[in-house]
Amino acid sequence: MTSRRRFLGTVAAGGITAASPASSARTANRSDEIEARVTRRDFKHLYKEDLPTPCMVVDLEIFEKNLRTMADHCRATGIHLRGHVKVHKSPEIAKRQLALGSIGVTCATVAESELMSHSGISGVLLTRQPTSKNNIIRTIALAKRDPTFGTVVDDPLVADWLQEAAAREGVKLRTAVDVYAGLTRHGIEPGEAALELAKKVNASKNLKLIGLMGYSGGASHTHGWSERKKKSAEDTAGLLESAAAARKAGLPVEIVTGGSTGTYNIDSETKGLTELQAGSFVFMDTLYRHIGGKQDPAVYSDFGPALTVMTTVISKRHPRQCTIDAGNKALLKPTDEVKGRPEVKVENQGAEYGILVWTDADKDFKLGERVELYPSNLDMSTNVYDRYYVARGEQIVDVWPIMGRAGAAQR
C-alpha cells in the first residue's frame, strides 16, 4: 500500500504536485524555517505563497495611504484623532498613528487599555466605565502607571467607586462623562443629568474631569452620506448641548470625544467634537464600503480596503464552485467579498470550510490557488487571528502581532 506521505504535495505556481517523502520533509523544514525567520524578523524572499492559510494580510501601500488620509484630514480641519484599537488590537498600528499626529487611542476593555499602555502608547482612553472590582483595580493601576490614561463614567455610583479606589492609591484619575448619543447600551441622559454628573466628577478629590464623550453608533453605518449626517446630528445634539452647559457652568471641558469612520467628515464639519474615535478606516471592511461616501453614493471610497483574509482552494468537485479552508472559525461571512472577483458569492460550510460560487464558466479557480477575501466586520475578524502578515505586493515585509487574545487576564 502506498503510504500517505507519498500523496502529500507542495503548492507551486501551477497547482499541487506529487511529493516524495524526502520532498515532504523539505516542505516541513521550509515551514519551520519560515516561522523561525518571522521570529527573528528576517523577511527576505518571503512571499504570500509561503504563508499558512487562513491568515490575515495587510496591503502596506493601501494601509499607509489610509493613515495619511485621516491624518491630513485632521490637520486640515483642526480635529484630533484618538483612534479606536478594537479594530486592529495592534500597538504597531497605534504607534504609526501617533507618529502621524494622533493624540492617543481609545479602548473598549481594560485588557486592551493595559496592552496599549504597557506597549508605550500614551493618551489611552477607556470608553467603557469600569464597574467590577477587578476592572476598577486595574483601571486605577493604569492611572497610577500613566498620568495620561483616562476613563469614562455614566453613573454617579461608579464615580463614587472610582473616587474611593483612586483615593486609596493616592491617584488622580482622568475622567470623562459618557453621555447618551443614540445607543441605549451606555450613556447618561444629556442635559441636567449629564451636567450634574460632570459637577460631581469635578468636585471629587481624586477624579479629574476632562470632558464628555458620546458615541453615535447608529449613525456610523447609516447608508447615504446625507442620511448619515442627519442621523449623526440628531444623536449628538444632546452631547453637544451638555458640553456647552458644562462650559457655561465653568467646568473644565478639555475634550468632547466620539465619532466614527462613517462620520469622520461629518463630525469635523459640525465643529462640536474635539476628537474622533474612528478606527475602521485603517483597514476598512465590506460593510463600511457599502454605506456610500460624500462623493460617491454607491461606494465609500475615502479609505481603501487594506486587509484581506487569505485562504487556499482545497477542493473542486463541482462545477462553478470550489471549497476554501476558511469557515466559521475564520469568521467567514456571506457578506465577505473576493478580492478581484466581486461577482463571486461566498458561502459558509462549517467550522473549517467555505464555498465560493460563480456563474461565469470562463472564470475559474484552481486547486491550490490562494484567494484573498475582504472581511465583513473588522472587529470580529481580527479577534480570531494572532498576527498580520504585512505585504508590499506579493512580498511579506513585516509581521505585526494581534494582541489581547490569550489568557484569562486579557479578557
C-alpha positions in Angstrom: 0.0 0.0 0.0 1.3 3.4 -0.9 2.0 5.5 2.2 0.0 8.7 3.0 3.2 10.7 2.9 3.6 9.9 -0.8 0.5 11.8 -1.5 1.5 15.0 0.3 2.1 17.9 -2.1 3.6 21.3 -2.2 1.7 24.2 -3.7 3.5 25.7 -6.7 2.6 28.3 -9.3 0.8 25.7 -11.4 -1.0 24.0 -8.6 -0.2 20.9 -6.4 2.4 18.4 -7.5 3.1 15.0 -6.1 5.8 14.7 -3.5 8.2 12.1 -2.2 8.9 11.5 1.5 12.1 13.5 1.0 10.4 16.5 -0.6 7.7 16.3 2.2 10.4 16.6 4.7 11.9 19.6 2.9 8.4 21.2 2.9 8.1 20.7 6.6 11.6 22.1 7.1 10.6 25.1 5.0 7.6 25.7 7.2 9.8 25.6 10.3 12.3 27.9 8.6 9.5 30.5 7.8 8.4 30.6 11.4 11.9 30.9 12.6 12.5 33.8 10.2 9.4 35.5 11.3 10.6 35.3 14.9 13.9 36.9 14.0 12.2 39.4 11.6 14.0 38.2 8.5 11.5 38.7 5.7 13.9 38.5 2.7 12.4 36.3 -0.1 9.2 35.6 2.0 6.1 35.8 -0.1 2.3 35.4 0.3 2.6 31.9 -1.3 4.7 30.8 1.7 2.1 31.7 4.3 -0.2 29.3 6.2 -3.9 29.8 5.5 -6.3 31.1 6.6 -4.2 34.2 7.6 -4.6 38.0 7.7 -2.7 40.0 5.1 -2.3 43.8 5.2 -1.6 45.7 2.0 1.0 48.1 3.3 0.6 50.7 0.5 -3.2 51.0 1.0 -2.9 50.9 4.8 -0.3 53.7 4.9 -2.5 55.8 2.5 -5.5 55.3 4.8 -3.5 56.6 7.8 -2.2 59.6 5.8 -5.7 60.5 4.5 -7.1 60.6 8.1 -4.1 62.4 9.5 -4.2 65.0 6.7 -8.0 65.5 7.3 -7.5 66.0 11.0 -4.7 68.6 10.4 -6.8 70.4 7.8 -10.0 70.6 10.0 -8.4 71.0 13.4 -10.0 67.9 14.9 -7.8 65.4 16.8 -7.7 61.6 16.3 -7.8 59.2 19.2 -8.4 56.1 17.1 -10.2 53.0 18.5 -8.0 49.9 18.8 -10.8 47.3 18.8 -10.4 47.2 15.1 -6.8 46.2 14.9 -5.6 45.4 18.5 -2.0 46.2 17.4 0.5 48.5 19.2 2.4 48.7 15.9 -0.6 50.3 14.2 -1.2 52.6 17.2 2.4 53.8 17.1 2.1 54.6 13.4 -1.0 56.7 14.1 0.7 58.6 16.9 3.7 59.3 14.6 1.3 61.0 12.2 -0.2 63.2 14.9 -2.8 61.1 16.8 -3.2 62.2 20.5 -3.8 58.7 21.8 -6.1 55.7 21.4 -9.5 54.6 22.7 -10.1 51.1 24.0 -13.4 49.3 24.9 -11.8 47.0 27.5 -9.4 47.3 30.4 -7.3 44.5 28.9 -6.8 46.4 25.6 -6.0 49.5 27.6 -3.3 47.6 29.5 -1.9 46.2 26.4 -1.6 49.6 24.7 -0.3 51.4 27.8 2.3 48.7 28.5 3.4 48.9 24.9 4.3 52.6 25.4 1.2 54.1 24.0 0.2 57.3 25.8 -3.2 59.0 25.8 -5.2 55.8 26.3 -9.0 56.4 27.0 -11.1 53.5 28.3 -14.5 54.1 26.8 -16.5 51.7 28.9 -16.9 52.6 32.6 -15.3 50.0 34.9 -17.7 48.5 37.5 -16.4 45.2 38.7 -13.8 45.1 41.5 -11.3 43.6 39.1 -11.7 46.3 36.4 -11.7 49.1 38.9 -8.4 47.9 40.5 -6.8 47.6 37.0 -8.1 51.0 35.9 -6.6 52.7 39.0 -3.4 50.8 38.4 -3.3 52.2 34.8 -3.8 55.7 36.1 -1.0 55.2 38.6 1.3 54.0 35.9 0.4 56.6 33.3 -1.0 60.0 34.2 -2.3 60.4 30.6 -4.6 57.5 30.9 -8.3 58.2 31.4 -11.8 56.5 31.5 -15.5 57.4 31.5 -18.5 57.2 33.8 -22.2 57.4 33.1 -23.4 56.8 36.6 -22.9 58.7 39.9 -22.4 55.4 41.7 -19.5 54.5 39.5 -18.0 57.9 40.1 -18.1 57.2 43.9 -16.5 53.8 43.4 -13.7 55.2 41.3 -13.2 58.1 43.8 -12.8 55.7 46.7 -10.4 53.4 44.7 -8.3 56.3 43.5 -8.2 57.8 47.0 -6.8 54.6 48.4 -4.0 54.7 45.9 -3.4 58.4 46.0 -4.1 58.7 42.3 -5.8 61.4 40.2 -7.9 59.6 37.6 -8.7 61.5 34.4 -12.5 61.0 33.8 -15.0 62.0 31.1 -18.8 61.8 31.4 -20.3 59.3 29.0 -23.4 60.9 27.5 -26.2 59.1 25.6 -25.9 59.6 21.9 -28.3 57.2 20.3 -27.1 53.8 21.6 -29.0 52.5 24.6 -26.1 50.4 25.7 -24.5 53.2 27.7 -24.5 57.0 28.4 -26.2 59.2 31.0 -29.2 61.3 29.8 -28.0 64.6 28.2 -28.8 67.9 29.8 -29.2 68.3 33.5 -28.3 64.7 34.4 -25.1 64.9 32.4 -24.2 68.3 33.9 -24.8 67.1 37.5 -22.6 64.1 36.9 -19.9 66.3 35.4 -20.1 68.6 38.5 -19.8 65.5 40.8 -16.7 64.3 38.9 -15.2 67.7 39.0 -15.8 68.0 42.8 -14.3 64.6 43.5 -10.8 65.0 45.0 -9.2 62.1 43.1 -11.1 62.4 39.8 -10.1 65.0 37.2 -12.9 66.0 34.9 -11.6 66.1 31.3 -14.8 66.5 29.3 -17.6 64.5 27.8 -18.0 61.5 25.4 -20.9 60.4 23.2 -20.8 57.7 20.5 -23.4 57.8 17.8 -23.0 54.2 16.7 -26.3 54.2 14.8 -25.0 56.9 12.5 -21.7 55.2 11.7 -23.3 52.7 9.3 -26.3 54.7 8.1 -26.4 54.4 4.3 -26.0 57.5 2.3 -23.9 60.5 3.4 -26.9 62.9 3.7 -28.9 60.5 5.8 -25.8 59.7 7.9 -25.2 63.4 8.5 -28.8 63.8 9.6 -28.6 60.8 12.0 -25.3 62.0 13.5 -26.7 65.5 14.1 -29.8 64.0 15.9 -27.8 61.6 18.0 -25.1 64.0 19.1 -27.3 67.1 19.7 -27.7 66.3 23.4 -24.0 65.6 23.8 -23.0 69.0 22.3 -25.7 70.8 24.4 -24.4 69.1 27.5 -20.8 70.1 26.7 -22.0 73.7 26.2 -23.8 73.7 29.5 -20.7 72.3 31.3 -18.5 75.1 29.8 -21.1 77.7 30.8 -21.0 76.3 34.4 -17.3 76.8 34.4 -16.4 73.2 34.3 -13.2 72.1 32.5 -14.1 70.6 29.1 -10.8 69.6 27.7 -12.3 67.0 25.3 -15.6 66.2 23.6 -14.9 62.8 22.1 -16.8 60.5 19.8 -17.3 59.9 16.1 -16.5 57.0 13.8 -15.1 56.2 10.4 -18.5 56.6 8.9 -19.0 60.1 10.3 -15.4 61.4 10.4 -16.0 64.2 7.8 -19.4 65.0 9.4 -18.1 65.3 12.9 -15.3 67.7 11.7 -17.8 69.9 9.9 -20.1 70.4 12.8 -17.2 71.6 15.0 -18.8 70.1 18.1 -16.3 67.2 18.8 -12.7 68.0 19.6 -11.6 64.5 18.7 -12.5 61.4 16.7 -12.6 57.8 17.9 -12.6 56.4 14.3 -10.9 53.1 13.9 -12.1 51.1 10.9 -10.6 53.5 8.4 -7.2 51.8 8.9 -8.4 48.6 7.1 -12.0 49.1 6.0 -14.4 46.2 5.6 -17.2 45.3 3.2 -20.0 46.6 5.5 -18.4 50.0 5.6 -17.6 50.1 1.9 -21.3 49.8 1.1 -22.6 52.7 3.1 -21.7 55.2 0.5 -19.5 58.3 0.7 -19.9 62.0 0.4 -18.5 62.0 -3.2 -19.7 58.5 -4.2 -23.2 57.4 -3.0 -22.6 53.8 -4.1 -19.2 53.1 -2.5 -17.5 54.6 0.5 -14.1 55.1 -1.2 -12.5 57.7 1.1 -10.3 54.8 2.5 -9.2 51.7 0.7 -9.6 48.0 1.7 -6.2 47.2 3.2 -7.0 44.0 5.0 -7.7 40.5 3.5 -8.1 37.0 4.8 -6.0 34.8 2.6 -7.3 31.3 2.0 -6.5 28.3 -0.2 -8.7 26.4 -2.6 -8.8 22.9 -1.1 -11.4 21.0 -3.2 -13.0 21.3 -6.7 -15.5 18.5 -7.2 -18.5 20.5 -8.5 -18.9 22.9 -11.5 -18.5 26.6 -10.8 -17.8 26.0 -7.2 -14.8 25.4 -5.0 -14.0 24.9 -1.3 -11.7 27.1 0.7 -10.0 26.5 4.0 -11.8 29.3 5.9 -15.2 28.8 7.6 -16.9 29.6 10.9 -13.6 29.6 12.9 -12.1 32.0 10.4 -15.2 34.3 10.8 -16.2 33.7 7.2 -19.4 35.7 6.3 -21.7 35.6 3.3 -21.1 39.4 3.1 -17.3 38.9 2.6 -16.0 39.6 -0.9 -13.4 38.0 -3.1 -10.5 40.4 -4.0 -10.6 40.9 -7.7 -13.8 38.9 -8.2 -16.7 40.9 -6.7 -19.2 38.7 -8.6 -18.3 35.6 -6.6 -20.7 34.5 -3.9 -19.3 33.5 -0.5 -20.9 30.7 1.5 -20.1 29.1 4.8 -19.9 25.3 5.1 -18.8 24.7 8.7 -16.0 25.3 11.1 -13.1 25.0 8.6 -14.8 25.2 5.2 -16.1 27.9 3.0 -17.6 27.8 -0.5 -17.0 30.1 -3.5 -19.7 30.1 -6.2 -19.7 31.8 -9.5 -21.7 31.8 -12.8 -19.1 32.7 -15.5 -17.8 29.4 -16.8 -14.8 31.1 -18.3 -13.6 32.3 -14.9 -12.4 29.5 -12.6 -10.3 28.9 -9.5 -7.5 26.4 -9.5 -6.9 23.7 -6.9 -4.3 25.1 -4.5 -4.8 28.7 -5.6 -4.6 31.4 -3.0 -7.8 33.5 -2.7 -8.0 36.7 -0.7 -11.2 37.8 0.9 -12.3 41.2 2.2 -13.8 40.6 5.6 -17.3 41.9 6.6 -16.5 43.0 10.1 -13.0 44.0 11.2 -13.6 43.8 15.0 -14.7 40.2 14.9 -12.3 39.0 12.3 -9.1 40.4 13.9 -10.2 38.8 17.2 -9.6 35.3 15.9 -6.2 35.7 14.4 -2.8 36.1 16.1 -0.8 38.2 13.6 -0.9 40.4 10.5 1.4 39.5 7.6 2.3 42.8 6.1 2.8 42.8 2.3 4.1 45.1 -0.3 2.7 43.4 -3.5 3.4 39.7 -3.1 6.4 40.1 -0.7 6.0 40.0 3.0 7.9 42.9 4.6 6.7 42.7 8.2 4.6 40.8 10.8 2.6 42.5 13.5 1.2 40.6 16.4 -2.5 40.9 17.2 -2.6 41.3 21.0 -5.0 40.5 23.8 -6.5 37.1 22.9 -4.8 34.6 25.2 -5.2 34.1 28.9 -7.9 34.9 31.4 -6.2 38.2 32.4 -6.6 39.5 28.9 -10.4 39.2 28.9 
